[in-house]
Amino acid sequence: MTRLDAHRNGGAIDLSVVDAKGRELWMGTDHDDLTERAALDFFETSAPRSAMDREARKNRRLLKRVMLSAGFLIYTPEWWHWSYAK
């Protein structure tokens, strides 16, 4: 099954995190950025160079912790792409 099929069948979602005012948290790239910076653990494996990079690392850690605890699996090249594990 392709990633697109997983979306069509309801087995995958693309998402981000918003704050209490509905503002999207900074994740280090835009949604659908297909560079190496889009990998979920990019800021874990390369030293953050700026305050924005550190913010992205913190927000990706939050996303990862919440989604894994809820039973989802990550497609590691894309921080926003998650699928249901069961």
DAPE-V843037 format. One record per residue. N is the residue number from 1. RES is the residue in three letters. SS is DSSP state (@ for helix, = for strand, . for the rest). BURIAL is I if it has 16 or more other ideal C-beta (glycine too) atoms within 10 Angstrom, else O. D_FIRST is the distance of its C-alpha to the first C-alpha in Angstrom with 1 decimal. Layout:
N_RES_SS_BURIAL_D_FIRST, N_RES_SS_BURIAL_D_FIRST
//
This chain:
1_MET_._O_0.0, 2_THR_._O_3.8, 3_ARG_@_O_6.7, 4_LEU_@_O_8.1, 5_ASP_@_O_6.0, 6_ALA_@_I_6.7, 7_HIS_@_O_10.1, 8_ARG_@_O_10.6, 9_ASN_._O_10.0, 10_GLY_._O_12.3, 11_GLY_._O_10.4, 12_ALA_=_I_11.3, 13_ILE_=_O_14.6, 14_ASP_=_O_16.6, 15_LEU_._O_20.2, 16_SER_._O_23.5, 17_VAL_._I_26.7, 18_VAL_=_O_29.8, 19_ASP_._O_33.4, 20_ALA_._O_35.7, 21_LYS_._O_36.6, 22_GLY_._O_33.1, 23_ARG_._O_33.1, 24_GLU_=_O_30.0, 25_LEU_._O_30.6, 26_TRP_._O_30.5, 27_MET_._I_27.4, 28_GLY_._I_28.5, 29_THR_._I_26.4, 30_ASP_._O_25.5, 31_HIS_._O_22.0, 32_ASP_._O_19.8, 33_ASP_._O_22.2, 34_LEU_._O_20.3, 35_THR_._O_23.2, 36_GLU_@_O_23.5, 37_ARG_@_O_25.3, 38_ALA_@_I_22.1, 39_ALA_._I_21.0, 40_LEU_._I_21.6, 41_ASP_._O_24.3, 42_PHE_@_I_25.9, 43_PHE_@_I_29.1, 44_GLU_@_O_29.2, 45_THR_@_O_29.2, 46_SER_._O_31.4, 47_ALA_._O_34.6, 48_PRO_._I_34.8, 49_ARG_._O_37.4, 50_SER_._O_38.3, 51_ALA_@_O_38.6, 52_MET_@_O_35.6, 53_ASP_@_I_33.5, 54_ARG_@_O_34.8, 55_GLU_@_I_34.0, 56_ALA_@_I_30.4, 57_ARG_@_I_30.2, 58_LYS_@_O_31.7, 59_ASN_@_I_29.4, 60_ARG_@_I_26.2, 61_ARG_@_O_27.6, 62_LEU_@_O_28.2, 63_LEU_@_I_24.6, 64_LYS_@_I_23.3, 65_ARG_@_O_25.8, 66_VAL_@_O_25.2, 67_MET_@_I_21.4, 68_LEU_@_O_21.4, 69_SER_@_O_24.2, 70_ALA_._O_22.4, 71_GLY_._O_19.5, 72_PHE_=_I_16.9, 73_LEU_=_O_15.0, 74_ILE_=_I_15.4, 75_TYR_._I_13.4, 76_THR_._O_16.7, 77_PRO_._O_17.1, 78_GLU_._I_17.3, 79_TRP_._I_19.7, 80_TRP_._I_18.6, 81_HIS_=_I_14.8, 82_TRP_=_I_14.4, 83_SER_=_I_12.0, 84_TYR_=_O_13.5, 85_ALA_._O_14.1, 86_LYS_._O_15.0
//
